[in-house]
């Protein structure tokens, strides 16, 4: 594990530039990606297992999907009753 992955001296600048360019959504996305990658490395470290970089990508993707489902659950479909108006002749 590369210790500089999390402790870059320019990490705060990257987060601030993400906020300036994309607003709060971009900042939140970049921030959570860092947290998920840290979580992934801690899980692998605990298990003393090797990993492939594609596993990290899939882990981050799955965690983001879980978070988005919790933040914005899918809306229930509304069923509309169509009532036809009777025309009077």
N, C-alpha and C positions, 0 to 999 in steps of 0.2 A: 504494500500500500504506500502510495506516495504521500508523505505528510504535507507537502506543499499544495496538494489538491484542495484542501479546505482553508489553509492559512496563507492564502495569497495576500500580498500587501495591497493589491489593487482590487480586492473583492468589493469593498465598499464603493469604489468608483464605478465598477461594473453594475452594481445594483442601482446606484443613483442614475447612471445613464439609461438603464432599462426603464426606470421610472420616468425620466424626462422624455424618452422617445415614445414609449408605449403606455404610459400611465400606470395606474395601480395594478391593472391586470398583468402587465408585463413584469412588473416588480414582483408580484406575488408568484407568478409562474417560475421566474428565475430563482427566487428564494426557496420555494418548495422543492425545486429540482436539486438544489444543494442539500437540503435536509434529507430527501429520499436517498441520495447517493451516500450520505453519511450513515443513514440507517442500514443501507445495504452492506456497506463495509463492516459495520459493527456486527451484523448478523453473520457474515462470513468469517469474521475474526473469532466470534464466539464458537463457531463450529470447527474452526481450524481447517477450513476447506478452501480449495482453489476456486477461481471463478474465471469465466470468460467475459470479455467486455460486452458481448451481446446480452448476457444475463443482466447486467447493470441497466442496459437500455430498456429491456422488457420489464424489469422491476420498477423503474421510474414511470414507465408508461402505465402499468397496472395501478400503481399508487395514485397517479394523477386521475385516472378514471374513477377510482374509489372516492377520492376527495370531491370530484365534480358531481358524482351521483349523490353524495351526502349534502353538498351545498345547494344543488339545484335538482331535486328529485323530479322525475318525469311527471308531467301533468296528466291527469286522467282525461280520457276523451269524453267529450260532452255529446250526449245524444239529443238531437233536436227532434221535436215532434212537428212534423209538417201537417198543418191543417189547411185544407183547401177551402177557400171561401166560395160559398154557393152564390152564383150570380142570380139576381132577381130579374125576371123578364117582364 
